Amino acid sequence: MTGIDLLFQLFALLLGFSVAELLAGLARTWRIRAGATRTRTATIRIGWLVPLLALLVLVDQTHFWITAYELRRFFEFDYASLLSILAIVGGYYVISTFVFPDDPEQWPDFDDYYLKTNRTVLAGMIAINFITFAYAGITALGFGMNIGSVPIMRSWMTIIPALLFFPLLVTLWFVKSRRANLVLLIIMNGLLLTGAVGPEII
């Protein structure tokens, strides 16, 4: 087993924690909505903002994993690489813990919780995506990597969502109304899912 293999095992472990956190939150939300979980609160309004944000973070993590896998041959197994992975993938785990409330009964309306915490999640996503794009660009320019070899740059069905995603992510950080947040979340999830499955369909 090489050092890079060990590096990606750390990747998988930390990213797995983040994915499990999001899936557990989605499962709890579904159980509440379906009435399978009893609560002392009369009603809890789930809405769509929190589940859509969870889906956005989840799909964004899969995009990050694919990009990181393509860049793996440019990684070095050293202390700096380990710290970088801990910061980036660990950051995904930290923001994942903010997506759903720990105690749903304290938030009868999940939309209120979303408006309270969404900027923390989005700021983390902005930072992680900026670092990832910057590293990919530096690698392409400095190490002669063919940028077209990155999965998100292989087809116009993946390039367009990749180019639109970051500006929309920044826009989502600024908007405050529930309706604007809902529209942007739907568009951004649609873009990421189109980029993921579009090339396989066409």
C-alpha positions in Angstrom: 0.0 0.0 0.0 1.4 3.4 -1.0 1.3 6.6 0.8 -1.3 8.0 -1.6 -3.5 4.9 -0.8 -3.3 5.8 2.9 -4.1 9.4 2.0 -7.3 8.4 0.2 -8.3 6.1 3.1 -8.2 9.2 5.2 -10.3 11.0 2.5 -12.8 8.2 2.6 -13.1 8.1 6.3 -13.6 11.8 6.9 -16.0 12.1 3.9 -17.9 9.0 5.1 -18.6 10.7 8.4 -20.0 13.8 6.6 -22.2 11.7 4.3 -23.5 9.7 7.2 -24.3 12.9 9.1 -26.4 14.2 6.1 -28.1 10.9 5.5 -29.0 10.5 9.1 -30.5 14.0 9.1 -32.5 13.3 6.0 -33.8 10.0 7.5 -34.8 11.8 10.8 -36.6 14.4 8.7 -38.4 11.8 6.7 -39.5 10.0 9.8 -40.9 13.2 11.4 -42.7 14.1 8.2 -44.1 10.5 7.9 -45.2 10.5 11.5 -42.9 7.6 12.4 -41.2 9.7 15.1 -43.2 11.0 18.0 -42.5 14.5 19.2 -43.7 16.5 22.2 -44.3 19.5 19.9 -47.7 19.5 18.3 -46.4 20.0 14.7 -43.0 20.4 13.1 -43.0 22.0 9.7 -40.1 20.5 7.7 -40.5 22.6 4.6 -38.0 22.2 1.7 -35.1 24.5 2.5 -33.3 22.2 4.9 -33.7 19.0 2.8 -32.6 20.8 -0.3 -29.5 22.2 1.4 -28.6 18.7 2.6 -29.0 17.4 -0.9 -26.8 20.3 -2.2 -24.0 19.5 0.3 -24.3 15.8 -0.4 -24.0 16.1 -4.2 -21.2 18.7 -3.9 -19.2 16.3 -1.8 -19.5 13.7 -4.5 -18.2 16.2 -7.0 -15.3 17.0 -4.7 -14.4 13.4 -4.3 -14.4 12.8 -8.1 -12.2 15.9 -8.7 -9.8 14.9 -5.9 -9.5 11.4 -7.3 -8.4 12.8 -10.7 -5.9 15.1 -8.9 -4.5 12.2 -6.8 -1.4 11.7 -8.9 -0.2 15.3 -8.0 -0.5 14.7 -4.3 2.5 14.1 -2.1 2.3 12.0 1.0 3.6 14.5 3.6 2.5 16.4 6.6 1.2 19.4 4.5 -1.0 17.1 2.5 -2.5 15.5 5.6 -3.2 18.8 7.1 -4.8 20.0 3.9 -7.1 17.0 3.7 -8.0 17.4 7.3 -8.9 21.1 6.7 -10.9 20.5 3.5 -12.7 17.2 4.1 -12.9 17.9 7.8 -14.5 21.2 6.9 -17.2 19.2 5.0 -18.0 17.2 8.1 -18.2 20.3 10.3 -20.6 22.2 8.0 -22.7 19.0 7.6 -23.4 19.1 11.3 -25.0 22.5 10.8 -27.5 21.4 8.1 -30.1 19.8 10.4 -31.0 20.9 13.9 -29.8 18.6 16.7 -33.2 18.8 18.5 -36.0 19.2 16.0 -38.5 20.0 18.7 -36.7 23.3 19.4 -37.4 24.3 15.8 -41.1 23.9 15.0 -40.4 25.5 11.6 -37.2 24.1 9.8 -37.2 27.1 7.5 -36.4 29.3 10.5 -33.5 27.0 11.4 -32.3 27.2 7.8 -32.3 31.0 7.8 -30.4 31.0 11.1 -27.6 28.6 10.0 -27.5 28.5 6.2 -24.7 31.1 5.9 -22.4 29.0 8.0 -22.9 26.1 5.7 -22.6 28.2 2.6 -19.5 30.0 3.7 -17.8 26.6 4.3 -18.9 25.4 0.8 -17.6 28.6 -0.8 -14.2 28.2 0.9 -13.9 24.5 0.1 -14.9 25.0 -3.6 -12.6 28.0 -4.0 -9.6 26.0 -2.6 -10.5 23.1 -4.9 -10.8 25.1 -8.0 -7.7 27.1 -7.2 -5.7 23.9 -6.6 -7.0 22.4 -9.9 -6.0 25.5 -11.8 -2.5 25.7 -10.3 -2.0 22.0 -11.0 -3.1 22.5 -14.6 -0.8 25.4 -15.1 2.2 24.3 -13.0 2.3 20.6 -13.6 0.9 20.3 -17.1 -2.3 18.5 -16.1 -4.8 18.3 -19.0 -7.8 20.2 -17.5 -10.0 18.2 -19.8 -9.2 15.1 -17.9 -11.1 16.4 -14.8 -14.5 14.7 -14.9 -16.4 18.0 -14.5 -14.6 19.4 -17.6 -15.2 16.6 -20.1 -18.5 17.7 -21.6 -20.6 20.8 -22.0 -23.1 19.0 -19.8 -20.6 19.2 -17.0 -18.7 22.4 -17.8 -21.8 24.6 -17.8 -22.9 23.5 -14.3 -19.3 23.8 -13.0 -19.0 27.4 -14.3 -22.4 28.4 -12.9 -22.2 26.7 -9.5 -19.7 28.9 -7.7 -21.4 32.3 -8.7 -24.8 30.9 -7.7 -23.3 29.6 -4.4 -22.1 33.1 -3.6 -25.5 34.6 -4.6 -27.2 32.1 -2.3 -25.1 33.3 0.6 -26.5 36.9 0.1 -30.2 36.2 -0.5 -32.5 36.4 2.5 -36.0 35.6 1.4 -37.4 32.0 1.7 -38.6 32.0 -1.9 -35.3 33.2 -3.3 -33.5 30.6 -1.3 -35.9 27.9 -2.5 -35.5 28.8 -6.1 -31.7 29.0 -6.0 -31.5 25.6 -4.1 -33.6 23.9 -6.8 -31.6 25.4 -9.6 -28.2 24.5 -8.0 -29.3 21.0 -7.2 -30.6 20.6 -10.8 -27.2 21.9 -12.1 -25.2 19.4 -10.0 -27.4 16.5 -10.9 -27.4 17.4 -14.5 -23.6 17.5 -14.5 -23.5 14.1 -12.8 -26.0 12.2 -15.0 -26.3 14.3 -18.1 -23.2 13.0 -20.0 -24.4 9.4 -19.3 -27.8 10.1 -20.9 -26.7 12.1 -23.9 
